[in-house]
Amino acid sequence: IIIAIYVLYIDNYKSTEGTEEYIKEEVYKNSISIGIINFDTLNPLLTKNKDLQYILQLVYEPLIKISVDFDLESGLAKEWSKIDETTYLIKLDEDKFWQDGTKFTSRDVEFTITTLQNQWLNSIYYENVENIDEVIIIDEYTLKIVLNESTDFFEYKLVFPIIAKHQYDETLNEVSSM
């Protein structure tokens, strides 16, 4: 038995001899470089560049996302419901923050919708919000959207990027006065 153990040990030692141990070191970078043609702006509401819009979807989330099977999925909104033909109640995810640590609230959604409704902006998302008559803030994470007419599958129009009111309010006012 001792001889058998010795032979197995020697065979095992010989098979591992000469092999090198590789350690893969993970390197993380905090920046990314992307080449874009016809770069116009990083504001997702103002850009007309389709390629840039796809990239900005990685930065700015919509209220509701559409899956590859065309099902509605949570984005910044964790719940939504249709109260009647022209009224929707939206409950926002309370665990979302902007990159500067500021909490995401219903004021950001109201600001984004109001901004998109300004025709001077000429945003590609204008059609998504043109039938919104009123945005009523119920609390910090709940809002009601009232439409001026019944719109079939309105939830599918809530796929526009939401921007931070505290960051874009003054910037967009400057653009509108030009």
Secondary structure, DSSP 8 states (H G I E B T S, - for coil): -HHHHHHHHHHHHHHHTT-----------S------SS---S-TTT---HHHHHHHTTTS-BSEEE-TTS-EEESSEEEEEEEETTEEEEEE-TT-B-TTS-B--HHHHHHHHHHHH-GGG--TTHHHHTTEEEEEEEETTEEEEEESS--TTGGGG--SB---HHHHHHHHHHHHT-
